[in-house]
């Protein structure tokens, strides 16, 4: 059996203890006639992966099994196709989101929301993850990537990109709508651009001055330092911008979610794209709180189209596969400007 290099997680632990170990495992083989085999060119490093690796999300069943190969935003070249495959040919470039497979029969799948399927298989939560050299996927759950897109540019689109796109869509953007984006990292920097493409006025919030400079450069109307002193922070936002029409929360901190809700006008909309406690919610203010999660294969195709047409900027830093532990430490300490990418 041919082998491949992989970074394997056998036990959840702080990233400072280097929980991922480089190993040789059996190279994936096509097992079903509708599958393709990808030689991975790049895999983005997602903040949610950090939570999974450190065991923060055990209460919501992540990771579901150990050992596992993490990594769920993948781009690679098709090296082999199953006998029933029609969508891809050997040599095509393709990408995979965190949705590796769904049943295609339940109400979510038939509504075009296959990413909500109860029996979905999640990329990077079994041995089929991106911190390795090859992966198999059913053709319906892979998306074509033009050869003009570099792999390190395209890989982050398959989680950060689609998450940003769907969150902005959920915020119902329109011309001059005031949308606050809380958190300007790997996902937030793309959301700013998607909201700008729709003509919205973006006010970006981050604790990091570096991230605020990025936000301004990418078209945010204003970029403000977030502070845990809620009253003072809200006062500053109101003085400069009044109440926001909508807010999108990417920063995984309950204080940020709570503050975002309070920064929005009565009848406004708050989109939460992170995991946390339920915030305080005053029904009489008629605000809408909406959750969001990646998106469908159709949404993913749309993201690729928009990014190609509008030249959406994806800020990445590339590292070799073996450096996965170091990259996760940098991510934890906010030392990555936007999105880290592992190159096998």
Order of alpha helices (4+ residues) and beta strands (2+ residues): beta-beta-beta-alpha-beta-beta-beta-alpha-beta-beta-beta-alpha-alpha-beta-alpha-beta-alpha-beta-alpha-beta-alpha-beta-beta-alpha-beta-alpha-beta
